Amino acid sequence: MTMILKEKRYFPFADSTRRLHIYLPDDYYCTKERYPVMYYFDGHNLFENQEATYGTCWGLKEFHDSWPKKMIIVGIECSHEGNQRLVEYCPYYFPRRFGKGFLGTGRETLKWLVQDVKPYIDTAFRTYSHREATGIAGSSMGGLMALCAISEYNEIFSKAACVSSAIGFCVYQVRKQIRNHTLDSNTRIYMSYGTKESRKKTEYNHSLLVEAFMEQECCVKMYVQENGVHCERDWNKQVSIYMNYLWME
C-alpha cells in the first residue's frame, strides 16, 4: 500500500520546523529494494488537494502509483507566514517594485536540503544516494530553486524539473551561476512555461538559460505548454512529460 509520511524537520535559518511529505512506493515494506529519490519544493502541493494552496495538487500520488519506475518522492513544505516562502525560495536579491527589496535566504535553504534533509532521507529510508539516482524539482520560485540546485550542487543532483520558474528578476544571475560551475554532461534539465502566463521576455529569458546549459553539454528539454497558466492545475499536466524525460529516456 502506497504511503505518504509526514515528518517535521528543524529548519535552523528560521528557527522553526518545515514539514516533509514523503511518498513511499507500494512495495516499500514488502521488499529490500532501494529506490531513487526526487526532491520537490512546495511539498504540500504535491499529493492531496485538501493541502494544496489553491485546492488542486500535482497528482503525484496517482501518477507514481501507476508509473513503472518506482521511486521515493520527498516534498519540502515552505513557510506559510507572510512572504516567508518568497524569502526562503530566493537565492538572490529580490527587488520590490513598491517598497524595499530584500536579500533572500535561498542559498541557506539549499544548504539545509543538501546537508540535513538528504542525509536524513538516505539514512532513514532505503535509497540510492548517488547523484544519478537523485533529482530536484519545483515550480515558480521553487523552479528557480531547482535551477540553482542543479548548477550549484551538480555533484548531488543529476536531474531537475524547473516548471514555470520565476527567473524574470534574476535571469542573468542564474546564467552566471550556471556558467561558473562545471556541470556533468549527463545532467538533464526540464524547463517550461505556459503561453498564458508568458510575459514579453519569458521566451528570451528561458533561451538564455537553455544556451548556458547547452554550453556545458547538458541535456535540456524546453517545453511550452499551450494555454498553460501559472497554477498547479496546469503543472499537474506536465508531470508525465518531465518524469519520462528525466528518468526514462
Salt bridges, closest charged atoms under 4 A:
ASP26 OD1 - LYS70 NZ 2.95
ASP42 OD1 - ARG85 NE 2.85
GLU48 OE1 - LYS6 NZ 2.77
GLU51 OE2 - LYS6 NZ 2.67
GLU51 OE1 - ARG19 NH2 3.10
GLU51 OE1 - HIS21 ND1 3.80
ASP65 OD2 - LYS61 NZ 2.78
GLU77 OE1 - ARG19 NE 2.88
GLU77 OE1 - HIS21 NE2 2.68
GLU77 OE2 - HIS80 NE2 2.71
GLU88 OE2 - ARG18 NH2 2.41
ASP116 OD1 - ARG9 NE 2.74
ASP122 OD2 - LYS118 NZ 2.66
GLU132 OE2 - ARG131 NH1 3.82
GLU152 OE1 - ARG107 NH1 2.60
ASP184 OD2 - ARG131 NH1 3.90
GLU197 OE1 - HIS230 ND1 2.42
GLU215 OE2 - ARG179 NH2 3.02
ASP234 OD1 - LYS237 NZ 3.14
